[in-house]
Amino acid sequence: MKTLLTLALVGFSTLAAAGDVQTASQAPAEKYTYSTDLDIAKVVSISSIPDVCEVVPAQMTYEDHQGQRHTLEYRVMGNGCSKF
């Protein structure tokens, strides 16, 4: 009986985790422009910047003051340029 309950809980948690991933991937990233009105209450994550000497896309995931998550795509200079 305990084994059956454990298998049911593992199966349910796997389905719940898969649902979270699908929901997160469905929301497209909003493209940043200078006129974008940002309401950032908390930064959740920022993508890493590659070591290249060119402008590259980056993403920031944040929560607004109402608790809704947003993903913002913007352009940033890579970290690979030397300062000589």
Backbone as XML, in Angstrom:
<?xml version="1.0"?>
<chain id="A" units="angstrom">
  <residue number="1" name="MET">
    <atom name="N" x="0.825" y="-1.194" z="0.000"/>
    <atom name="CA" x="0.000" y="0.000" z="0.000"/>
    <atom name="C" x="0.869" y="1.257" z="0.000"/>
  </residue>
  <residue number="2" name="LYS">
    <atom name="N" x="1.938" y="1.234" z="0.851"/>
    <atom name="CA" x="2.829" y="2.394" z="0.897"/>
    <atom name="C" x="3.536" y="2.596" z="-0.437"/>
  </residue>
  <residue number="3" name="THR">
    <atom name="N" x="3.905" y="1.487" z="-1.079"/>
    <atom name="CA" x="4.581" y="1.572" z="-2.372"/>
    <atom name="C" x="3.666" y="2.201" z="-3.415"/>
  </residue>
  <residue number="4" name="LEU">
    <atom name="N" x="2.418" y="1.825" z="-3.418"/>
    <atom name="CA" x="1.452" y="2.373" z="-4.360"/>
    <atom name="C" x="1.260" y="3.874" z="-4.129"/>
  </residue>
  <residue number="5" name="LEU">
    <atom name="N" x="1.174" y="4.279" z="-2.878"/>
    <atom name="CA" x="1.024" y="5.686" z="-2.533"/>
    <atom name="C" x="2.258" y="6.482" z="-2.958"/>
  </residue>
  <residue number="6" name="THR">
    <atom name="N" x="3.445" y="5.918" z="-2.725"/>
    <atom name="CA" x="4.695" y="6.581" z="-3.108"/>
    <atom name="C" x="4.768" y="6.762" z="-4.621"/>
  </residue>
  <residue number="7" name="LEU">
    <atom name="N" x="4.420" y="5.723" z="-5.377"/>
    <atom name="CA" x="4.430" y="5.814" z="-6.835"/>
    <atom name="C" x="3.434" y="6.859" z="-7.337"/>
  </residue>
  <residue number="8" name="ALA">
    <atom name="N" x="2.285" y="6.926" z="-6.714"/>
    <atom name="CA" x="1.281" y="7.913" z="-7.110"/>
    <atom name="C" x="1.782" y="9.330" z="-6.854"/>
  </residue>
  <residue number="9" name="LEU">
    <atom name="N" x="2.402" y="9.540" z="-5.698"/>
    <atom name="CA" x="2.925" y="10.872" z="-5.376"/>
    <atom name="C" x="4.068" y="11.270" z="-6.290"/>
  </residue>
  <residue number="10" name="VAL">
    <atom name="N" x="4.959" y="10.339" z="-6.612"/>
    <atom name="CA" x="6.066" y="10.629" z="-7.529"/>
    <atom name="C" x="5.517" y="10.967" z="-8.910"/>
  </residue>
  <residue number="11" name="GLY">
    <atom name="N" x="4.556" y="10.210" z="-9.371"/>
    <atom name="CA" x="3.957" y="10.491" z="-10.674"/>
    <atom name="C" x="3.274" y="11.845" z="-10.713"/>
  </residue>
  <residue number="12" name="PHE">
    <atom name="N" x="2.571" y="12.186" z="-9.656"/>
    <atom name="CA" x="1.884" y="13.475" z="-9.598"/>
    <atom name="C" x="2.883" y="14.627" z="-9.570"/>
  </residue>
  <residue number="13" name="SER">
    <atom name="N" x="3.958" y="14.482" z="-8.779"/>
    <atom name="CA" x="4.939" y="15.567" z="-8.691"/>
    <atom name="C" x="5.669" y="15.749" z="-10.015"/>
  </residue>
  <residue number="14" name="THR">
    <atom name="N" x="5.907" y="14.670" z="-10.743"/>
    <atom name="CA" x="6.537" y="14.771" z="-12.062"/>
    <atom name="C" x="5.634" y="15.518" z="-13.034"/>
  </residue>
  <residue number="15" name="LEU">
    <atom name="N" x="4.347" y="15.221" z="-12.999"/>
    <atom name="CA" x="3.404" y="15.925" z="-13.867"/>
    <atom name="C" x="3.303" y="17.395" z="-13.492"/>
  </residue>
  <residue number="16" name="ALA">
    <atom name="N" x="3.324" y="17.695" z="-12.214"/>
    <atom name="CA" x="3.251" y="19.078" z="-11.771"/>
    <atom name="C" x="4.490" y="19.851" z="-12.203"/>
  </residue>
  <residue number="17" name="ALA">
    <atom name="N" x="5.655" y="19.239" z="-12.097"/>
    <atom name="CA" x="6.897" y="19.898" z="-12.528"/>
    <atom name="C" x="6.886" y="20.114" z="-14.032"/>
  </residue>
  <residue number="18" name="ALA">
    <atom name="N" x="6.395" y="19.168" z="-14.799"/>
    <atom name="CA" x="6.321" y="19.323" z="-16.244"/>
    <atom name="C" x="5.364" y="20.447" z="-16.615"/>
  </residue>
  <residue number="19" name="GLY">
    <atom name="N" x="4.293" y="20.610" z="-15.865"/>
    <atom name="CA" x="3.354" y="21.701" z="-16.111"/>
    <atom name="C" x="3.992" y="23.055" z="-15.861"/>
  </residue>
  <residue number="20" name="ASP">
    <atom name="N" x="4.841" y="23.161" z="-14.834"/>
    <atom name="CA" x="5.536" y="24.412" z="-14.546"/>
    <atom name="C" x="6.483" y="24.785" z="-15.671"/>
  </residue>
  <residue number="21" name="VAL">
    <atom name="N" x="7.217" y="23.819" z="-16.198"/>
    <atom name="CA" x="8.155" y="24.082" z="-17.280"/>
    <atom name="C" x="7.410" y="24.529" z="-18.524"/>
  </residue>
  <residue number="22" name="GLN">
    <atom name="N" x="6.314" y="23.878" z="-18.829"/>
    <atom name="CA" x="5.542" y="24.232" z="-20.009"/>
    <atom name="C" x="4.973" y="25.641" z="-19.887"/>
  </residue>
  <residue number="23" name="THR">
    <atom name="N" x="4.489" y="26.024" z="-18.726"/>
    <atom name="CA" x="3.934" y="27.355" z="-18.522"/>
    <atom name="C" x="5.014" y="28.417" z="-18.683"/>
  </residue>
  <residue number="24" name="ALA">
    <atom name="N" x="6.192" y="28.161" z="-18.144"/>
    <atom name="CA" x="7.274" y="29.131" z="-18.235"/>
    <atom name="C" x="7.743" y="29.299" z="-19.671"/>
  </residue>
  <residue number="25" name="SER">
    <atom name="N" x="7.752" y="28.226" z="-20.461"/>
    <atom name="CA" x="8.243" y="28.324" z="-21.828"/>
    <atom name="C" x="7.195" y="28.904" z="-22.772"/>
  </residue>
  <residue number="26" name="GLN">
    <atom name="N" x="5.940" y="28.938" z="-22.387"/>
    <atom name="CA" x="4.895" y="29.462" z="-23.252"/>
    <atom name="C" x="4.904" y="30.984" z="-23.310"/>
  </residue>
  <residue number="27" name="ALA">
    <atom name="N" x="5.323" y="31.643" z="-22.261"/>
    <atom name="CA" x="5.307" y="33.095" z="-22.228"/>
    <atom name="C" x="6.503" y="33.633" z="-23.005"/>
  </residue>
  <residue number="28" name="PRO">
    <atom name="N" x="6.258" y="34.333" z="-24.123"/>
    <atom name="CA" x="7.381" y="34.859" z="-24.896"/>
    <atom name="C" x="8.023" y="36.048" z="-24.187"/>
  </residue>
  <residue number="29" name="ALA">
    <atom name="N" x="9.302" y="36.233" z="-24.451"/>
    <atom name="CA" x="10.015" y="37.351" z="-23.843"/>
    <atom name="C" x="9.581" y="38.649" z="-24.514"/>
  </residue>
  <residue number="30" name="GLU">
    <atom name="N" x="9.376" y="39.665" z="-23.699"/>
    <atom name="CA" x="9.013" y="40.986" z="-24.197"/>
    <atom name="C" x="10.293" y="41.695" z="-24.632"/>
  </residue>
  <residue number="31" name="LYS">
    <atom name="N" x="10.292" y="42.290" z="-25.821"/>
    <atom name="CA" x="11.462" y="43.010" z="-26.324"/>
    <atom name="C" x="11.520" y="44.394" z="-25.687"/>
  </residue>
  <residue number="32" name="TYR">
    <atom name="N" x="12.687" y="44.753" z="-25.157"/>
    <atom name="CA" x="12.869" y="46.053" z="-24.525"/>
    <atom name="C" x="13.092" y="47.135" z="-25.570"/>
  </residue>
  <residue number="33" name="THR">
    <atom name="N" x="12.448" y="48.273" z="-25.375"/>
    <atom name="CA" x="12.714" y="49.490" z="-26.141"/>
    <atom name="C" x="12.854" y="50.623" z="-25.133"/>
  </residue>
  <residue number="34" name="TYR">
    <atom name="N" x="13.357" y="51.764" z="-25.594"/>
    <atom name="CA" x="13.523" y="52.890" z="-24.677"/>
    <atom name="C" x="12.191" y="53.391" z="-24.128"/>
  </residue>
  <residue number="35" name="SER">
    <atom name="N" x="11.103" y="53.104" z="-24.811"/>
    <atom name="CA" x="9.793" y="53.555" z="-24.337"/>
    <atom name="C" x="9.069" y="52.511" z="-23.484"/>
  </residue>
  <residue number="36" name="THR">
    <atom name="N" x="9.712" y="51.372" z="-23.217"/>
    <atom name="CA" x="9.096" y="50.332" z="-22.396"/>
    <atom name="C" x="8.925" y="50.828" z="-20.971"/>
  </residue>
  <residue number="37" name="ASP">
    <atom name="N" x="7.708" y="50.741" z="-20.456"/>
    <atom name="CA" x="7.407" y="51.150" z="-19.084"/>
    <atom name="C" x="7.615" y="49.942" z="-18.174"/>
  </residue>
  <residue number="38" name="LEU">
    <atom name="N" x="8.678" y="49.979" z="-17.361"/>
    <atom name="CA" x="9.019" y="48.840" z="-16.517"/>
    <atom name="C" x="8.471" y="49.014" z="-15.109"/>
  </residue>
  <residue number="39" name="ASP">
    <atom name="N" x="7.928" y="47.938" z="-14.560"/>
    <atom name="CA" x="7.443" y="47.888" z="-13.181"/>
    <atom name="C" x="8.146" y="46.709" z="-12.513"/>
  </residue>
  <residue number="40" name="ILE">
    <atom name="N" x="9.369" y="46.926" z="-12.041"/>
    <atom name="CA" x="10.185" y="45.854" z="-11.490"/>
    <atom name="C" x="10.195" y="45.952" z="-9.972"/>
  </residue>
  <residue number="41" name="ALA">
    <atom name="N" x="9.605" y="44.958" z="-9.322"/>
    <atom name="CA" x="9.632" y="44.896" z="-7.859"/>
    <atom name="C" x="10.752" y="43.974" z="-7.391"/>
  </residue>
  <residue number="42" name="LYS">
    <atom name="N" x="11.016" y="42.893" z="-8.156"/>
    <atom name="CA" x="12.026" y="41.920" z="-7.747"/>
    <atom name="C" x="12.607" y="41.266" z="-8.995"/>
  </residue>
  <residue number="43" name="VAL">
    <atom name="N" x="13.933" y="41.253" z="-9.107"/>
    <atom name="CA" x="14.598" y="40.554" z="-10.206"/>
    <atom name="C" x="14.755" y="39.092" z="-9.801"/>
  </residue>
  <residue number="44" name="VAL">
    <atom name="N" x="14.257" y="38.197" z="-10.640"/>
    <atom name="CA" x="14.316" y="36.764" z="-10.360"/>
    <atom name="C" x="15.606" y="36.171" z="-10.920"/>
  </residue>
  <residue number="45" name="SER">
    <atom name="N" x="15.931" y="36.508" z="-12.177"/>
    <atom name="CA" x="17.160" y="35.984" z="-12.785"/>
    <atom name="C" x="17.583" y="36.868" z="-13.949"/>
  </residue>
  <residue number="46" name="ILE">
    <atom name="N" x="18.885" y="36.812" z="-14.241"/>
    <atom name="CA" x="19.459" y="37.513" z="-15.388"/>
    <atom name="C" x="20.347" y="36.510" z="-16.105"/>
  </residue>
  <residue number="47" name="SER">
    <atom name="N" x="20.239" y="36.453" z="-17.423"/>
    <atom name="CA" x="21.051" y="35.507" z="-18.187"/>
    <atom name="C" x="22.520" y="35.920" z="-18.142"/>
  </residue>
  <residue number="48" name="SER">
    <atom name="N" x="23.394" y="34.944" z="-18.326"/>
    <atom name="CA" x="24.831" y="35.236" z="-18.325"/>
    <atom name="C" x="25.214" y="35.897" z="-19.655"/>
  </residue>
  <residue number="49" name="ILE">
    <atom name="N" x="26.237" y="36.733" z="-19.604"/>
    <atom name="CA" x="26.715" y="37.450" z="-20.778"/>
    <atom name="C" x="27.946" y="36.709" z="-21.300"/>
  </residue>
  <residue number="50" name="PRO">
    <atom name="N" x="27.946" y="36.313" z="-22.577"/>
    <atom name="CA" x="29.087" y="35.541" z="-23.101"/>
    <atom name="C" x="30.342" y="36.399" z="-23.266"/>
  </residue>
  <residue number="51" name="ASP">
    <atom name="N" x="31.495" y="35.735" z="-23.336"/>
    <atom name="CA" x="32.786" y="36.403" z="-23.513"/>
    <atom name="C" x="33.074" y="36.608" z="-24.999"/>
  </residue>
  <residue number="52" name="VAL">
    <atom name="N" x="32.308" y="37.460" z="-25.639"/>
    <atom name="CA" x="32.507" y="37.827" z="-27.038"/>
    <atom name="C" x="32.572" y="39.342" z="-27.123"/>
  </residue>
  <residue number="53" name="CYS">
    <atom name="N" x="33.143" y="39.843" z="-28.200"/>
    <atom name="CA" x="33.255" y="41.292" z="-28.372"/>
    <atom name="C" x="32.235" y="41.750" z="-29.411"/>
  </residue>
  <residue number="54" name="GLU">
    <atom name="N" x="30.973" y="41.660" z="-29.059"/>
    <atom name="CA" x="29.882" y="42.095" z="-29.913"/>
    <atom name="C" x="28.615" y="42.249" z="-29.069"/>
  </residue>
  <residue number="55" name="VAL">
    <atom name="N" x="27.623" y="42.853" z="-29.650"/>
    <atom name="CA" x="26.340" y="43.019" z="-28.964"/>
    <atom name="C" x="25.581" y="41.702" z="-29.034"/>
  </residue>
  <residue number="56" name="VAL">
    <atom name="N" x="25.085" y="41.253" z="-27.879"/>
    <atom name="CA" x="24.395" y="39.969" z="-27.783"/>
    <atom name="C" x="23.071" y="40.142" z="-27.057"/>
  </residue>
  <residue number="57" name="PRO">
    <atom name="N" x="22.114" y="39.241" z="-27.293"/>
    <atom name="CA" x="20.852" y="39.321" z="-26.548"/>
    <atom name="C" x="21.024" y="38.790" z="-25.129"/>
  </residue>
  <residue number="58" name="ALA">
    <atom name="N" x="20.288" y="39.362" z="-24.209"/>
    <atom name="CA" x="20.262" y="38.920" z="-22.811"/>
    <atom name="C" x="18.813" y="38.937" z="-22.347"/>
  </residue>
  <residue number="59" name="GLN">
    <atom name="N" x="18.525" y="38.212" z="-21.284"/>
    <atom name="CA" x="17.170" y="38.172" z="-20.748"/>
    <atom name="C" x="17.185" y="38.381" z="-19.240"/>
  </residue>
  <residue number="60" name="MET">
    <atom name="N" x="16.151" y="39.059" z="-18.773"/>
    <atom name="CA" x="15.944" y="39.259" z="-17.342"/>
    <atom name="C" x="14.515" y="38.823" z="-17.021"/>
  </residue>
  <residue number="61" name="THR">
    <atom name="N" x="14.376" y="38.000" z="-15.998"/>
    <atom name="CA" x="13.053" y="37.608" z="-15.513"/>
    <atom name="C" x="12.822" y="38.360" z="-14.212"/>
  </residue>
  <residue number="62" name="TYR">
    <atom name="N" x="11.665" y="38.986" z="-14.103"/>
    <atom name="CA" x="11.368" y="39.791" z="-12.918"/>
    <atom name="C" x="9.907" y="39.680" z="-12.548"/>
  </residue>
  <residue number="63" name="GLU">
    <atom name="N" x="9.598" y="40.087" z="-11.317"/>
    <atom name="CA" x="8.216" y="40.167" z="-10.851"/>
    <atom name="C" x="7.844" y="41.627" z="-10.717"/>
  </residue>
  <residue number="64" name="ASP">
    <atom name="N" x="6.617" y="41.969" z="-11.129"/>
    <atom name="CA" x="6.149" y="43.340" z="-10.965"/>
    <atom name="C" x="5.530" y="43.510" z="-9.573"/>
  </residue>
  <residue number="65" name="HIS">
    <atom name="N" x="5.013" y="44.691" z="-9.290"/>
    <atom name="CA" x="4.460" y="44.967" z="-7.955"/>
    <atom name="C" x="3.172" y="44.195" z="-7.652"/>
  </residue>
  <residue number="66" name="GLN">
    <atom name="N" x="2.596" y="43.565" z="-8.670"/>
    <atom name="CA" x="1.402" y="42.737" z="-8.452"/>
    <atom name="C" x="1.755" y="41.255" z="-8.369"/>
  </residue>
  <residue number="67" name="GLY">
    <atom name="N" x="3.050" y="40.935" z="-8.432"/>
    <atom name="CA" x="3.496" y="39.554" z="-8.300"/>
    <atom name="C" x="3.515" y="38.762" z="-9.594"/>
  </residue>
  <residue number="68" name="GLN">
    <atom name="N" x="3.252" y="39.387" z="-10.734"/>
    <atom name="CA" x="3.261" y="38.682" z="-12.009"/>
    <atom name="C" x="4.687" y="38.637" z="-12.553"/>
  </residue>
  <residue number="69" name="ARG">
    <atom name="N" x="5.066" y="37.502" z="-13.127"/>
    <atom name="CA" x="6.408" y="37.332" z="-13.698"/>
    <atom name="C" x="6.436" y="37.769" z="-15.152"/>
  </residue>
  <residue number="70" name="HIS">
    <atom name="N" x="7.521" y="38.410" z="-15.512"/>
    <atom name="CA" x="7.750" y="38.859" z="-16.885"/>
    <atom name="C" x="9.169" y="38.493" z="-17.280"/>
  </residue>
  <residue number="71" name="THR">
    <atom name="N" x="9.388" y="38.257" z="-18.576"/>
    <atom name="CA" x="10.723" y="38.050" z="-19.104"/>
    <atom name="C" x="10.977" y="39.126" z="-20.143"/>
  </residue>
  <residue number="72" name="LEU">
    <atom name="N" x="12.066" y="39.837" z="-19.963"/>
    <atom name="CA" x="12.412" y="40.964" z="-20.816"/>
    <atom name="C" x="13.677" y="40.624" z="-21.584"/>
  </residue>
  <residue number="73" name="GLU">
    <atom name="N" x="13.653" y="40.773" z="-22.902"/>
    <atom name="CA" x="14.835" y="40.544" z="-23.722"/>
    <atom name="C" x="15.412" y="41.892" z="-24.123"/>
  </residue>
  <residue number="74" name="TYR">
    <atom name="N" x="16.716" y="42.035" z="-23.961"/>
    <atom name="CA" x="17.387" y="43.280" z="-24.299"/>
    <atom name="C" x="18.744" y="42.954" z="-24.897"/>
  </residue>
  <residue number="75" name="ARG">
    <atom name="N" x="19.448" y="43.944" z="-25.417"/>
    <atom name="CA" x="20.754" y="43.758" z="-26.042"/>
    <atom name="C" x="21.826" y="44.363" z="-25.140"/>
  </residue>
  <residue number="76" name="VAL">
    <atom name="N" x="22.971" y="43.690" z="-25.049"/>
    <atom name="CA" x="24.055" y="44.134" z="-24.182"/>
    <atom name="C" x="25.387" y="43.809" z="-24.866"/>
  </residue>
  <residue number="77" name="MET">
    <atom name="N" x="26.426" y="44.588" z="-24.570"/>
    <atom name="CA" x="27.751" y="44.322" z="-25.114"/>
    <atom name="C" x="28.353" y="43.125" z="-24.394"/>
  </residue>
  <residue number="78" name="GLY">
    <atom name="N" x="28.948" y="42.206" z="-25.134"/>
    <atom name="CA" x="29.571" y="41.036" z="-24.540"/>
    <atom name="C" x="30.768" y="41.388" z="-23.688"/>
  </residue>
  <residue number="79" name="ASN">
    <atom name="N" x="31.210" y="40.438" z="-22.861"/>
    <atom name="CA" x="32.315" y="40.663" z="-21.932"/>
    <atom name="C" x="33.681" y="40.355" z="-22.518"/>
  </residue>
  <residue number="80" name="GLY">
    <atom name="N" x="33.786" y="40.102" z="-23.819"/>
    <atom name="CA" x="35.050" y="39.648" z="-24.395"/>
    <atom name="C" x="35.928" y="40.717" z="-25.020"/>
  </residue>
  <residue number="81" name="CYS">
    <atom name="N" x="35.585" y="41.970" z="-24.872"/>
    <atom name="CA" x="36.396" y="43.029" z="-25.466"/>
    <atom name="C" x="37.535" y="43.403" z="-24.537"/>
  </residue>
  <residue number="82" name="SER">
    <atom name="N" x="38.744" y="43.547" z="-25.099"/>
    <atom name="CA" x="39.877" y="43.967" z="-24.263"/>
    <atom name="C" x="39.895" y="45.487" z="-24.170"/>
  </residue>
  <residue number="83" name="LYS">
    <atom name="N" x="40.541" y="46.005" z="-23.140"/>
    <atom name="CA" x="40.572" y="47.449" z="-22.900"/>
    <atom name="C" x="41.928" y="48.049" z="-23.270"/>
  </residue>
  <residue number="84" name="PHE">
    <atom name="N" x="42.584" y="47.545" z="-24.301"/>
    <atom name="CA" x="43.887" y="48.081" z="-24.716"/>
    <atom name="C" x="43.727" y="49.265" z="-25.582"/>
  </residue>
</chain>
